[in-house]
Amino acid sequence: MDSHLANALLDELYTAFGQHSGRRVSHAKELMVFGSFRPTNAAGQLSTAWHLSSPDASVLVRFSNFSGIPTTPDTAPEASPRGIAVRFHQPGQPSTDVVAHTYDGFPAATPEEFLEFLEFLQATNASTTGQRTDALTDYLNRHPAARAFVETPPDPDTPYLHQRYYGVNTFVLIDQDDVGTPGRYRVQPVGTSADKSTDQPGLHSEQPQHNEDSDPDVRRHELEASLARGPSYLDLVFQLAAPDDDLLHGSTSWPHTGPDRRPEVVLGTLRLEAVVDDSLELNLAFDPTRVPAGIRASPDPMLATRAAVYARSYRRRHAATADPEVSSPAQPNPSTSPKSLGEKS
């Protein structure tokens, strides 16, 4: 991984959002939920990964807003796309992460294109309105993935539990015969599919009503109130790649509907139980390339870049030298409490 490129990407994000002590450079406003994961039989047939082929794992689930400014109101357009990150943990097993967001795709196919996209946004923000319009039109005409991202409306103002979260990059599930199945993750409300609305009755835990105009933290308060009444559930889904799908570029989505829709497998269900202490979320470094035996990351160049940027972001916000990418795993903790899940392994 080109360290100069990773640092340049991180610098551009800090230029866009500023530096906020102890906070992530993006998705700075977040909350963490403790729970468990129960895999399906189908998951165990696709992969020997410990969390997909064994009894319940403990999980920490981080919900977040896109903005790198921690005071951004939950209903502001800058909060979109929203994110989810899931850490799977079990004593004696290596931790593993799934990271996704509510936009189905990405504005760039390669790290170099993403840096160009960020630099363009900074340049157009500094221009006059007329120049910005002309430059924006020209740039988007040459970059269809960026156009799709910019022109997609913000997420609907619905609770975190009502959203679908799409994994950007491809992973390969490896079964007991060493046969690989490539695909992408998605996290969604239990009982829904990608071609059905999530606003159907009976599919979610009941959500309390809040005054969204006056509550900048409405998404947090909704989730806290819901979990106070009992657990909520989300499905982890794996969308299978077609033979001619590009496994190296996550900038475009694969069809979810119609005659070309890709097959999907429910890998298991996340049971969300309680919001945990805010200090825990700041001490975690999620990394989608942290995979156990039974799963292989694709050679998509964005994956290595994401891992490098996340590691550098962690070091900067903690003013530390330890690199979450390469630091030694913490010793297994016999407890399955939220605190034990917060280890950097």
Secondary structure, 3 states (H helix, E strand, C coil): CCHHHHHHHHHHHHHHHCCCCCCCCCCCEEEEEEEEEEECHHHHHHCCCHHHCCCCEEEEEEEEECCCCCCCCCCCHHHCCCEEEEEEECCCCCCEEEEEECCCCCCCCCHHHHHHHHHHHHHHHCCCHHHHHHHHHHHHHHCHHHHHHHHCCCCCCCCHHHCCEECCCCEEEECCCCCEEEEEEEEEECCCCCCCCCCCCCCCCCCCCCCCCCCCCHHHHHHHHHHHHCCEEEEEEEEECCCCCCCCCCCCCCCCCCCCCCCEEEEEEEEEEEECCHHHHHCCCCCCCCCCCCEEECCCHHHHHHHHHHHHHHHHHHCCCCCCCCCCCCCCCCCCCHHHHCCCC
